[in-house]
């Protein structure tokens, strides 16, 4: 039976890996319109955005528009 707010629940299994990870690797997305935080899983730990598909693409499209005058 799933836990409810009123039930006396205990976590099942291990905690999520972010709870055991390095807190210094939790970063805020650098896109000015994004409010998300993410855990760096890259080898170099230099990823600036929460998602390349969303925030990274927005940033790169804006830079392209700025360069091309559009």
C-alpha positions as a printed Julia matrix, in Angstrom:
70×3 Matrix{Float64}:
  0.0    0.0     0.0
  1.48   3.43   -0.92
  2.23   5.93    1.83
 -0.12   8.79    2.49
  0.45  12.01    4.37
 -1.38  10.69    7.42
  0.43   7.34    7.43
  3.53   6.73    9.48
  5.85   6.08    6.52
  9.48   5.09    6.44
 11.6    5.42    3.29
 12.03   2.14    1.43
 15.46   1.16    0.17
 18.41   3.48   -0.29
 18.13   7.28   -0.43
 18.48   8.97   -3.83
 22.09   9.29   -4.96
 22.02  13.1    -4.73
 21.68  12.78   -0.95
 24.94  10.83   -0.87
 26.73  12.92   -3.52
 28.99  15.93   -3.33
 26.93  19.01   -2.44
 29.44  21.22   -4.29
 28.28  19.63   -7.56
 24.72  20.93   -7.16
 24.53  24.01   -9.4
 21.91  26.47  -10.52
 21.23  26.7   -14.25
 23.0   29.71  -15.78
 20.14  30.59  -18.12
 18.61  33.84  -16.76
 15.01  32.63  -17.18
 15.54  29.2   -15.58
 14.98  28.47  -11.9
 16.21  24.85  -11.91
 19.13  23.36  -10.01
 20.95  20.23  -11.17
 23.61  17.77  -10.08
 26.74  17.73  -12.28
 27.33  14.25  -13.62
 29.8   15.27  -16.31
 33.47  14.4   -15.97
 34.71  18.0   -16.11
 31.84  19.42  -13.98
 31.56  22.46  -16.25
 28.02  22.08  -17.58
 26.37  25.52  -17.39
 22.74  24.55  -18.07
 20.23  22.17  -16.56
 19.44  20.82  -20.02
 21.21  21.32  -23.32
 17.92  20.65  -25.11
 16.15  23.5   -23.32
 18.35  26.15  -21.74
 21.48  25.42  -23.77
 19.56  25.62  -27.03
 17.9   28.9   -25.98
 21.29  30.41  -25.15
 22.92  29.25  -28.37
 19.95  30.45  -30.48
 20.1   33.87  -28.8
 23.84  34.11  -29.46
 23.29  33.17  -33.11
 20.57  35.81  -33.49
 22.87  38.38  -31.92
 25.72  37.5   -34.32
 23.56  37.35  -37.44
 21.66  40.55  -36.68
 18.27  38.81  -36.58
